[in-house]
Every structure is written in C-alpha cells, then in structure tokens.
Amino acid sequence: METSLSEEEIVQRANELARRFYAIRGYSAGEGYRFDQATNPHEVECWDMAVEAFDYIACTDEEGGKAGG
C-alpha cells in the first residue's frame, strides 16, 4: 500500500532529515527551523543533503519545493 505525501509534508520531512544531518555535524537547530530557507552554508549543505537523500529513498523531486527554487 503506497501513500503519497503532499508537497508540504515532503518539505517538512526533508527539514527533519536536514536537522538530523546538522546534529551529526555537532550543531543544533530549534524544532521547526526551516533549513529550506537557510542562508548559513552549513545549514544549506544539510538541506541539500536531505533533499538528495529524500529523493533517492522516496523517489521524489523535492528540489522544486525549495523556497526560491
């Protein structure tokens, strides 16, 4: 049984994944922080990694959902 996610849910999950990657690097971000709107290079990199991982695992194209993207 396959369930599809809304664009908003995909962005939310990608942000959660970016937060995990950020934590692996030794940093912390508040719950609800929007990595898809980040300007800090480390945060942007975590967002990009999350998008790539999410696309690979979930077969989505989240880059279109990136703010300003």
PyMOL commands that set and color helices and strands:
alter all, ss='L'
color gray80, all
select helices_A, chain A and resi 7-24+35-37+41-58+62-65
alter helices_A, ss='H'
color red, helices_A
deselect
rebuild
show_as cartoon
